[in-house]
């Protein structure tokens, strides 16, 4: 997100009324929590599955 700034650091074009630079940064700020939430849900589902399999082995 930060190291590629020189590639997209432009005022034009405008996206949703904002310079592309601002749109890019705000977009990632909004997407990051959603991506992290999705990763958390996937990990919790995997953990629950592993716990269920461990429970079956002990029975």
C-alpha positions in Angstrom: 0.0 0.0 0.0 2.7 2.5 0.9 5.7 1.5 -1.2 3.9 1.9 -4.5 2.8 5.5 -3.9 5.1 6.9 -6.6 3.2 4.7 -9.2 -0.3 6.1 -8.4 0.5 9.5 -6.8 -1.6 11.6 -9.2 -4.3 14.2 -8.8 -6.1 13.1 -11.9 -8.2 11.0 -12.5 -10.9 11.6 -9.9 -12.7 8.6 -8.5 -16.0 9.2 -6.7 -15.1 12.9 -6.5 -11.7 12.4 -4.9 -8.2 12.4 -6.3 -7.1 8.9 -7.0 -4.4 9.1 -4.3 -7.0 9.8 -1.6 -9.4 7.2 -3.0 -6.7 4.6 -2.9 -5.7 5.3 0.7 -9.3 5.6 2.0 -10.2 2.4 0.1 -7.5 0.4 1.8 -8.3 1.9 5.2 -11.9 0.7 4.8 -11.0 -2.7 3.2 -8.3 -3.7 5.8 -10.7 -4.3 8.7 -13.0 -6.3 6.4 -10.1 -8.5 5.2 -8.9 -9.0 8.8 -12.4 -10.0 9.9 -12.7 -12.5 7.1 -9.3 -14.0 8.0 -10.4 -14.2 11.7 -13.6 -16.0 10.7 -11.7 -18.5 8.6 -9.2 -19.2 11.4 -11.9 -19.6 14.0 -13.8 -22.1 11.7 -10.5 -24.0 11.2 -9.9 -24.0 15.0 -13.4 -25.2 15.8 -13.0 -28.0 13.2 -9.6 -29.1 14.7 -11.1 -29.1 18.2 -14.0 -31.3 17.0 -11.6 -33.7 15.4 -9.5 -33.8 18.6 -12.7 -34.6 20.5 -13.5 -37.5 18.2 -10.0 -39.0 18.7 -10.3 -39.1 22.4 -13.7 -40.9 22.4 
